[in-house]
Amino acid sequence: MHGVKKARINCCHQCRYRVQKHASQAGPHGFSIFCTACERGLQEIHDGFVDGPAENCPMGFWKDLDPEGPVDPEEWRKWHEGQECKKRRDQQRQTVKPLVSKALEGQDQETVDRKLERLVAEHDLEPEVAAEIGDILDPQVDSEGQEL
C-alpha cells in the first residue's frame, strides 16, 4: 500500500459507479468490486488496476487526487501504523481513561502503577495514556509533604 493507492481506493469506495457483487461472481483477479463506468463493460477493481496509471479511472476522478500519506510503500506503512496508534490513543483518552482513572482512584500509588503496567503489558492500554492516568492519580506534594 502507498499514499496514491490509498487515495484511489477511497475514491472508488465513494464513487457511484462502484458495485460490489457476491464473492461467487468475483473477477479473474479474485475481487468482487467492479467499476460500471468502463466502456467495455464491468472492470474489476484489483491491485494492478489501482496501481496503474491515473487514466485507469474512466471518469477521470484519479487525476487530481492527493496521496493519503507517503508515496513510498515502506514509509507509508510506518506512517499508517503511527496514524492507527494515534487513533487508538485518542479513543482510549475519551473512553478508557475516565473509567480506569475512576476505578483506580483512592488506591495507593504502588497499586496504581502495578495495575497500569499490567494493562499496558496486555495491550489493553497505550503507554502514553497509562502515563497520563498515573500523573492524574499521583498526588503532587511540596517539600513539606503537603499536596499541591
KEKE-3310 file (N, C-alpha, C; in steps of 0.2 Angstrom, whole numbers, plus 5000, padded with zeros to 4 digits):
npx = (5004:5002:5002:4996:4989:4980:4972:4966:4959:4950:4943:4937:4929:4919:4913:4900:4899:4904:4902:4898:4899:4892:4904:4905:4904:4916:4929:4943:4954:4951:4943:4928:4923:4918:4920:4907:4908:4916:4919:4920:4912:4910:4923:4935:4940:4955:4971:4982:4975:4972:4985:4989:4990:4984:4974:4967:4955:4940:4931:4940:4942:4953:4964:4966:4969:4975:4989:4986:4995:5013:5021:5030:5030:5036:5038:5025:5019:5024:5020:5006:5004:5008:4997:4986:4990:4989:4975:4970:4975:4969:4955:4956:4959:4947:4937:4942:4951:4944:4937:4946:4953:4944:4941:4954:4955:4959:4967:4983:4999:5008:5000:4992:5002:5006:4995:4992:5004:5001:4990:4995:5005:4997:4992:4980:4980:4987:5004:5006:4994:4992:5002:4997:4986:4992:4999:4988:4983:4993:4997:5004:5016:5023:5039:5037:5028:5015:5000:4999)
npy = (4994:5012:5030:5035:5024:5022:5033:5032:5020:5024:5034:5026:5019:5028:5031:5033:5024:5012:4995:4981:4964:4948:4936:4924:4929:4935:4943:4939:4941:4939:4948:4956:4968:4981:4992:5002:5011:5009:5008:4996:4988:4979:4983:4975:4980:4979:4975:4978:4986:4997:5001:5005:5018:5034:5036:5025:5026:5028:5039:5049:5053:5051:5059:5071:5068:5069:5061:5050:5051:5045:5042:5032:5014:5008:5019:5023:5013:5014:5027:5025:5015:5023:5033:5024:5021:5033:5036:5025:5029:5042:5037:5029:5039:5046:5036:5025:5030:5039:5029:5020:5028:5032:5019:5016:5026:5033:5022:5016:5022:5013:5002:5007:5010:4997:4990:4998:4996:4982:4983:4989:4980:4970:4975:4982:4995:5010:5015:5029:5034:5027:5033:5046:5044:5039:5051:5059:5053:5052:5061:5077:5083:5095:5101:5100:5089:5092:5091:5098)
npz = (5000:4997:4998:4986:4981:4992:4992:4979:4981:4991:4984:4974:4983:4987:4975:4963:4953:4957:4961:4971:4970:4973:4981:4974:4961:4958:4949:4937:4944:4957:4964:4970:4967:4956:4943:4935:4925:4914:4896:4890:4898:4914:4925:4934:4950:4955:4962:4953:4944:4952:4955:4943:4930:4931:4922:4922:4929:4922:4923:4926:4939:4947:4943:4949:4962:4979:4987:5001:5013:5013:4998:4995:4998:5010:5019:5019:5026:5039:5042:5042:5053:5063:5062:5065:5078:5084:5083:5091:5103:5105:5106:5117:5126:5127:5130:5139:5148:5157:5164:5169:5177:5187:5192:5198:5207:5223:5227:5233:5227:5222:5219:5209:5200:5197:5192:5181:5173:5170:5162:5151:5147:5143:5132:5133:5135:5130:5132:5133:5137:5149:5157:5157:5165:5177:5181:5184:5195:5204:5218:5219:5228:5240:5246:5260:5261:5259:5249:5233)
capx = (5000:5005:4998:4992:4984:4975:4968:4962:4954:4945:4939:4932:4924:4914:4911:4893:4900:4907:4897:4901:4895:4894:4910:4904:4904:4922:4933:4948:4959:4948:4940:4921:4922:4919:4918:4902:4909:4920:4915:4920:4908:4912:4930:4936:4945:4960:4978:4985:4971:4973:4992:4991:4990:4978:4969:4963:4948:4936:4928:4945:4942:4960:4969:4968:4969:4981:4990:4984:5001:5018:5020:5034:5026:5038:5036:5018:5017:5026:5015:4999:5005:5008:4990:4982:4991:4986:4968:4969:4977:4963:4949:4957:4958:4940:4933:4945:4955:4940:4935:4952:4955:4939:4942:4960:4955:4959:4972:4990:5002:5011:4995:4990:5007:5006:4989:4993:5009:4998:4986:5000:5008:4992:4990:4974:4980:4993:5008:5005:4988:4993:5006:4993:4982:4997:5000:4982:4982:4999:4997:5010:5017:5028:5045:5034:5024:5008:4998:4999)
capy = (5000:5018:5035:5036:5019:5023:5039:5029:5015:5028:5037:5021:5017:5033:5033:5030:5019:5006:4990:4975:4958:4942:4933:4919:4932:4938:4944:4935:4943:4936:4953:4956:4975:4982:4999:5001:5017:5007:5007:4989:4984:4979:4982:4973:4984:4975:4979:4980:4992:5003:5003:5008:5025:5038:5035:5019:5028:5030:5045:5054:5055:5049:5064:5077:5066:5070:5055:5049:5048:5045:5038:5026:5009:5007:5025:5023:5008:5017:5032:5022:5012:5029:5035:5019:5021:5040:5035:5021:5033:5046:5034:5027:5045:5048:5031:5021:5034:5041:5023:5017:5033:5031:5013:5016:5032:5031:5017:5018:5023:5006:4998:5010:5008:4989:4989:5002:4992:4976:4985:4991:4974:4966:4979:4985:5002:5013:5018:5036:5035:5025:5038:5052:5042:5039:5058:5062:5049:5053:5067:5081:5086:5100:5099:5098:5084:5094:5091:5105)
capz = (5000:4997:4998:4980:4980:4997:4989:4974:4984:4995:4979:4972:4988:4987:4968:4962:4948:4960:4963:4974:4968:4978:4980:4968:4954:4958:4943:4936:4950:4964:4968:4968:4967:4949:4940:4929:4920:4908:4890:4888:4902:4920:4926:4941:4953:4958:4964:4947:4941:4956:4955:4936:4928:4933:4917:4923:4931:4916:4924:4927:4946:4950:4940:4954:4969:4983:4991:5008:5016:5009:4991:4996:5002:5017:5023:5020:5031:5046:5043:5043:5059:5068:5062:5069:5086:5087:5083:5097:5109:5106:5108:5124:5131:5128:5133:5144:5153:5163:5168:5173:5182:5192:5196:5202:5212:5230:5228:5234:5220:5220:5216:5203:5195:5195:5188:5174:5170:5168:5157:5145:5145:5140:5126:5134:5136:5127:5137:5134:5141:5156:5160:5159:5171:5183:5183:5187:5201:5208:5221:5219:5235:5240:5250:5267:5261:5258:5242:5229)
cpx = (5004:5000:4993:4987:4978:4970:4963:4957:4948:4940:4934:4927:4918:4910:4904:4893:4903:4901:4901:4896:4896:4900:4910:4905:4911:4925:4939:4954:4957:4944:4933:4919:4923:4917:4913:4903:4913:4916:4915:4916:4911:4920:4931:4941:4949:4967:4981:4982:4972:4980:4994:4991:4984:4972:4965:4956:4945:4933:4933:4945:4949:4965:4971:4968:4976:4983:4988:4990:5007:5017:5025:5031:5029:5037:5029:5016:5019:5021:5008:4999:5004:5001:4986:4983:4988:4978:4966:4970:4971:4957:4950:4956:4951:4936:4936:4948:4950:4938:4940:4954:4950:4940:4949:4960:4955:4964:4979:4994:5006:5006:4993:4996:5007:5000:4989:4998:5006:4994:4990:5003:5003:4989:4982:4974:4987:4997:5007:4999:4989:4997:5002:4989:4986:4998:4994:4981:4987:4999:5003:5010:5023:5034:5043:5029:5016:5006:4997:4992)
cpy = (5006:5023:5036:5030:5020:5028:5036:5024:5019:5032:5032:5019:5022:5034:5029:5024:5012:5001:4984:4970:4953:4939:4928:4922:4937:4938:4939:4936:4941:4942:4954:4963:4977:4990:4998:5006:5015:5006:5000:4985:4984:4979:4980:4978:4980:4979:4982:4986:4998:5006:5006:5015:5028:5037:5029:5020:5031:5037:5051:5057:5055:5055:5069:5075:5067:5063:5055:5046:5048:5040:5031:5021:5008:5013:5025:5019:5011:5022:5030:5019:5018:5032:5031:5020:5028:5039:5031:5025:5038:5043:5032:5034:5047:5043:5027:5025:5036:5035:5020:5022:5033:5025:5013:5022:5030:5025:5019:5018:5017:5002:5001:5009:5001:4988:4992:4998:4985:4977:4986:4984:4969:4969:4981:4992:5005:5016:5025:5038:5033:5030:5044:5050:5042:5046:5061:5059:5050:5060:5071:5084:5091:5097:5097:5093:5086:5094:5098:5106)
cpz = (5000:4997:4992:4979:4985:4995:4984:4977:4988:4990:4976:4976:4988:4980:4967:4956:4950:4962:4966:4973:4974:4976:4975:4961:4954:4951:4942:4941:4957:4967:4965:4968:4959:4948:4934:4924:4914:4902:4888:4893:4909:4921:4933:4944:4957:4959:4958:4944:4945:4956:4948:4936:4930:4928:4917:4925:4925:4917:4926:4934:4949:4948:4945:4961:4973:4987:4998:5011:5011:5003:4992:5001:5009:5021:5024:5026:5038:5047:5045:5050:5064:5068:5066:5076:5088:5087:5090:5103:5111:5108:5115:5129:5132:5131:5139:5149:5159:5167:5172:5179:5188:5196:5200:5208:5219:5232:5229:5227:5218:5217:5210:5198:5192:5190:5181:5170:5167:5162:5150:5143:5141:5134:5127:5135:5133:5132:5138:5138:5148:5160:5162:5165:5177:5185:5186:5194:5206:5211:5221:5226:5235:5245:5258:5267:5260:5250:5239:5226)
residu = (MET:HIS:GLY:VAL:LYS:LYS:ALA:ARG:ILE:ASN:CYS:CYS:HIS:GLN:CYS:ARG:TYR:ARG:VAL:GLN:LYS:HIS:ALA:SER:GLN:ALA:GLY:PRO:HIS:GLY:PHE:SER:ILE:PHE:CYS:THR:ALA:CYS:GLU:ARG:GLY:LEU:GLN:GLU:ILE:HIS:ASP:GLY:PHE:VAL:ASP:GLY:PRO:ALA:GLU:ASN:CYS:PRO:MET:GLY:PHE:TRP:LYS:ASP:LEU:ASP:PRO:GLU:GLY:PRO:VAL:ASP:PRO:GLU:GLU:TRP:ARG:LYS:TRP:HIS:GLU:GLY:GLN:GLU:CYS:LYS:LYS:ARG:ARG:ASP:GLN:GLN:ARG:GLN:THR:VAL:LYS:PRO:LEU:VAL:SER:LYS:ALA:LEU:GLU:GLY:GLN:ASP:GLN:GLU:THR:VAL:ASP:ARG:LYS:LEU:GLU:ARG:LEU:VAL:ALA:GLU:HIS:ASP:LEU:GLU:PRO:GLU:VAL:ALA:ALA:GLU:ILE:GLY:ASP:ILE:LEU:ASP:PRO:GLN:VAL:ASP:SER:GLU:GLY:GLN:GLU:LEU)
# end
